[in-house]
Amino acid sequence: MKRIGLITLALALIVPAAAAQVVTTEEPNPAVQIETTPVPVPTIAAPQPAAPIFSGEALSILINARTDLEVLANQQLGVQRPDGWSGSLDVNDPQLAILIRLDLELLMARLVGLDNIPADWFGAVSSTPYAIARDIRHDLELLADVVAGPNIRPPGWAGDDPIMRCDRSTQNLVGLLQRSGLYTPTVLPTSPDYCKLVAVQVGQFIEVNVLEGSTALPLVPAPAAEGSGGAITTTTGGASATALSGVGLAYLDRYATRRVGMIPPTERFEPVARSLTQFSRMTLVRGNGFEVFVDYKTTTITDEQFQSLPNVNGFGANPFCDADWCTPVQLIAGIGSRASSGGQRLAGSGLINAGTNMVIHYDGDDHEGMTRVRMELCDRPTSTGQAVCEPATQVILPDGTEAPPLGTINGLLQFYVPYKYTRTSVRSRSFYTVDLWIDPPENR
């Protein structure tokens, strides 16, 4: 194997050692004999460059990567390992990232060959500790896709943030916007084209909020005007609205990842700002004891009112919910949230997350906002590659009625369910959901 390539990869991750000093002297003239007394020369050790410090999130990424690297090696090679394999997981070793990267390169060379390096392989690039760890995760996921199949992972796979599967530009842009509190991907991690969909989504966000118009979007939300108390000036003329019965879900963020209950249809509120992200319908509303985000289509807010609202990014929005109908924050994992990373079933309850722990088979026959589907409920996120799934046996619609089974295909019952997000409860022998998201035909 081309060992020189692996050595180069290691060097790319560390600061080059200080160059050795070269001292030259003239050759002595043999005709001249000079008696000299040797003078001891003190030995000064060359300063060693500091290795990158891995801690916090970067160290966590490395630990998960090492675990999954061994899992993949076990699946493909059994107990064997390529020559030079370190298997190191010494978190106190400043060279841990280099050792994991070298083992990853050795495994890639063994499984696909150095002449067949995957086209999107990052390789080793000197950067920040986080970026070095992230690049290792990216290449590990890519190698698993190549040798095991796209999105197929061996049992015991730990995984990490799905955004690390994407190209560097997408990762960096999403990271920058997330850090500024302006954008979080809403693509389900289980989507086969996750990275492609995220790239399209973040591109649309930039086009609408940054490139369109004469001014650039600030990278941090602008504070409220002095003396305004955080109030937002609206263009709706003080018009009020109400939620539609049974669908006025309230959130503390525009990405619908932190749900705080359902606004009663008798509760009046004022629309004050909107998300300008393309295709987004999230609207900031303010009422008695709450300031929350809602989908304006689940309220009496008209299209004209929604279009006239100002951009929420330019104001000091402060979402909260203290009204009687407010509930504790429920994280909607897998929809712009990292709450799904643990992927653990709630002990003893059987409650699972519909966004990550389900398999939905679309059978068509769409009409009047409903479609025919078969569903499976799983004990952990399907992206882990080790989920145990059960067929759905009962569906309770948002109005409390039970959807009748329509037939059976491959042992799975068919049901008619409504498009998009609803409070539909799907149940199997061991698990159940409290909500459901069904893609409309144009999104499938």
N, C-alpha and C positions, 0 to 999 in steps of 0.2 A: 504494500500500500504506500501511497505517496506521503510519507511521514513529514516531508518538508512543508507540505500544505498545512498540516495540523500545527506544526511549530509556529508558522506564520500567524495562524489564528490566535494562538496563545499570546504572541507578542502584541497583537492588535488590542488586547484587553489591558495591558499594563503599560506604565510609563517606561520608555526605554531607559536602561541603566546608564549611569554616567559613563561617558567615554573614558577609556583608560588613557593616561598620559603617556606619550612616547618621547623618550629622551634620547637624543643622538649625540655622539661624540666623534671627534676626529680620530682617525687611526693613528696610533703612536709611531713616531719615527724610530725604526730599529737602531739607527746609528746613535741615537741619543739615549743614554741610560739615566733615568731620573729616579732616585730613591724616594718613595712616598710612604707616608704612614696612613693606613686605612682609617677613614673617618666613618663612624657608624651613621647610617641614614635612617632616621625614624620612619617607621611604616605608618602611613595614614590610611585608614580604611575609606574607600570611596563611599560617599553618602548614598544610601539606598532610597529609591523613590517610594513614596507612600502608596500602598495598594488602595483601591477603592474600598470605602467602608460600606458594608452591607448591613442594614438594619431595617426595622419597621416593615413597610410594605414590600420593599425590594427583597429583604431576606425571606419573607413569607412566600413570595413568588418563587424564589430559588428552592425552598424546601419542597413546595408542591411539585416543582419541575423535576427535582431529583427523584421524588417518589414515583411520579408518572413515568420517568425515564426507565426506572427499574421495572415497572409494571409492563411497559411496552417490550423491553428486552426479554422479560420472562415469557411473554406471549409468543414472541418471534424466535427466541433462541433457547428457551428453557433455562437451564442453569449455566449454560455457556456464556462467556463474555469475550469480546474482541481483545486482542493483545493490547496492553497499555491501559486497560480499563481501571479507573481508580475507585469508583463507587463511593467517593467521599461525601459525607454529610456532616462535616465538622463545621458548625456554625461560627466557631472562633477562628477558623482559618481564613485569612484575608484573600487567599487564592481559591476560595470555594467556587466562585463563578467560573474561573478558568477551568477548573477540574470538571465541572458539570458540562461546560461547553465542549471540552475535548472529548468527554464520553459521548455526548450527543453526536459530534462529528464522526467518532469511531463507529457508532451504531448506524448512522446514515450510510457511511461507506460500506459497512458490512451488508446492510439490507438492500440498498439500491445501487451501490457502486459509485465511485468518484466520477465516472463518466456520465452518470445519470442524476446529478444533483437537481432536486426540484427547482423549477424555474423561479419560484417566489422565495427561495431560501435566503434569509437575511445574512447568515454568517456572523462572524465576530466583528464588531465595530466598537472602537473606543468611545465611550460616552459616559453618561451618569450611571450610578448604580442601578437606578430604576430601569433605565433604558436597556442596560445590559441584561438584566433579569427578564425584562419583557421580551427582548429579542430571542432569548433562549426558549421561553414559552411559545412564541410564535413558531419557531422552527420545529419544536417538539410536536405541536398540533399539526403542522404541515406534514411531518414525517408519518404521524399516525394516520392522517387522511390517505397518504400514498400507500402504506403497507396494509392497513386494516380496512380502509374504505371511508369515504366522507362521513363525518359525524358518527362514526362507529368507534367506540372506545372499549378497551378491555375492562373486565370487572376490577374494581378497586381504583379506578381512575379518579384522581382528585379534581383536576381541571382548575380553571381560574377565570378571571373576567373575560367574557367572550370577545370583547373589543381587541384583545391581544392577538386574535387570529387574523386581524386585518392588516393592511399595509401601513407603513410608518406614517405616511401623510395623513391618512384617515385617523389613525390613533392620536397623532399630535394635535390635529384640528379639533377632534372631539374632546380631548383632554383640556385644551385651552378654553373651549367654550364651557365645559363643565366647571372648571375652576372659577370661571367668572360668574357662574350661576345662571347662564343664559340658555343652555341647551343640554339635554340628555337624550340619547337615542331611545326611541320607543319601539324598536324592532325586537320581536321575540328572539331570544338567543337560539331557540330550536329551529328557526327558519333555515332551510337549506342554503339560501343565498344571503345569509346574514350580513356579511361584509359588504356585498354589493348594495344591499338595501340601505345599510347605514350610510354608505358613501353618497348615495342618491339623496337620502334624507338630509344629511348635514350640508350637502351642496345646495339643496333648495333653501335651507335656513339662511345660508350665507347670501344667496342671491336675493332673497326677499328682504333680509334685515340689514345687510351691509352694502351690497353692490347696487341695489335699487335706490334711487334718490340721490340727492346732492351731498348728503352727509353720511359719514361712517358711523356704524353702531359702536358705542363705547364698549370696552372690554370688561367694565364693571358696571353694575346697575347704578344709575345716577341717584343721588340722595334726594329726598323730598325737599321742596323749597323751604327756606328758613321761616319758621312761624306757622307752617301749614299743618304741623302735627301729623304729618304723614298722609294728609288728605290728598286725594287725586281729583283733579279737575276733569270733569267729563263733558261730553258734547251731547248728552242725551236729554239735557234740559230737566234733570231731576226725575225723569220717568222711572217708574217702578215696575217690577215684574214679579212673577211667581213661578215656582217649579211645577212641572207637569206631574200628575199623580204617579207615584211609584218609580220615577226615573231620575229625580233631581239629586243625583249623587254629588257630594261636595268633597273637594280635595284641597290640600294645603299647597299644592304645586300644580303648575300648568301641564305637567307630564302625567298626571293621574296616577301617581305612585304612592300617595299618602292620603288614603281615604278617611274621612271623619264623619261619616253618616250620610243621611238623606234629608234634604230640605223638605219640610212638610209643604204641601201645596197651598196651605193657608198662610204661609210665611211670606211677607213681602220683602223685597230687597231692591237695591239700585245697582244696575250695571255700571262699572266705573272704568274698566280698561279691558283690553283683549290681547291675546297672543297673535302676533303677526306672522308666525311660522306658517308656511304654505300648508293648506289643508287642515290647519288646526282650528277648532271651534271653541277652545277653552277661553272662558270669560271670567274676569275677576268681578265678583259682586259683593256688595256690602249691605248688611242688615243689622237687626237688633242682636248684638252679641256675637257677630261673626263677620269675617271677611275671607271668602273662600273662592276657589275656582270651580266653575261648572261648565258643562257642555251646553252652549246656549240653545241648542236644538232640543234640550230636555226642559226648556223653560218657555215662558211666553215672550221672551226677547225676540223682536222681529229681525229679519235679515238686515233691514235698513239701520236699525239701532246698532246691531253688531258691527256693521261696516263703518259706522261713524265713530266708534270708540277709539281712543288713543292707544298707542303701543304701551303695554304694561312695562316694557324694559326701561322706559324713560321716567318712571315714577318710583316712589318709595313704598311699594306694596309691602304689607306686613300681614300675611294670611294668619288667621287664628280662628278658633271656634270654641266659644264659651256658652252657647245657647243650650237650652234644655234638651234639644234633639241631638246635640253633638255626641259622638262616640269616641272612644280612644282611637288613636291613629292606627290604621291597619295598612301595613306595607304591602303593596301589590307587586310581588316579586316578578322579575323577568320583564317588566314593562318600564324601562328606564331606571331600574333600581338594582342595587347590588345585594338586595336582601335575599335573592335566590341563591347566592353562592353556597350557602350551607346545605340547601337541598334536603333538609331533614323533615320527615313527617312529624306532625304535632303528636306527641306521645299520648296514646290512649283515646284520642278524639277521632281519628280517621280523617280529619279535615286536611285537604291538600290544596295546592295552588293551581287554579285552572290554566294559568298562563304557562306553566313550566312542567306540570306533572300530568299532562293529558296527551293522548293521541286522538286526533279527529280525522275521520274518513268521510270525505264529501261525496255524496251519491247523486247530487244534482236535484232535479225536480223542483227548482226554485219558483216561488210565486208568493206575492203579497208579503214580501219582507221575511220569508221563512225558507228554510232549505232542509233537505233530508240528509241526515248524518248518522254515522256509527261512531261510538266513542269508547275509549279505554281510559281508565283512571290508574295512575301509577304511584308507587310508594316513594319515588324520588324524581328529580328532573330527568326527562328523557335524554337530555344532552350528555348525561354522565355515561351512557352506554351500558348501564347496569340496572336500569329500572325494571321493577316487576309490576306488570300491568294486569288489570282485571277489566272485563267487559262491563260497560254501563248497563244497568238493569232497570233504572227508573229515572225519569226526568220530571221535575216539578217546575212548571212555568212561573213567570213573575206574578201572575194573578193567583197563584196558589193551586191551580188545577194541575192534574197529572197528564202528561202527554202520552197518548196511547202508542204502544209499539206498532210499527207499520209493516214489519217483516224482519227477516233474518238473513244475513249474508256472512258466510264464513264464521258462524257462531256468534255474530255480533248483532244485537237488536238495532233496528233503524227507528229514528224519531224525527219529527219535525220540530225545529228550534228556530227562534228568531235571529236575524242578523245582528252583528255588532255586540256591544256590551249590554248584558241584561242580568237581572238577579235571578237567573235560572239555576236551579240546584240539580246537579247531576250526581247520581249515586250508583255505586257498585256494591259488591258484597262487603268490602272492608273500608271503602273510602267514600267521601262526598265532597262537593264543592258548594260554595255559597254564591257563586256568580259564574258567568261564562262569556267568552268572546268568540263570536263566529264571524269569519271573514265574509263580506258580501262578495258576489260573483266577480266583480271587477278586481278584487284583491287576491284572488286565488291563482 
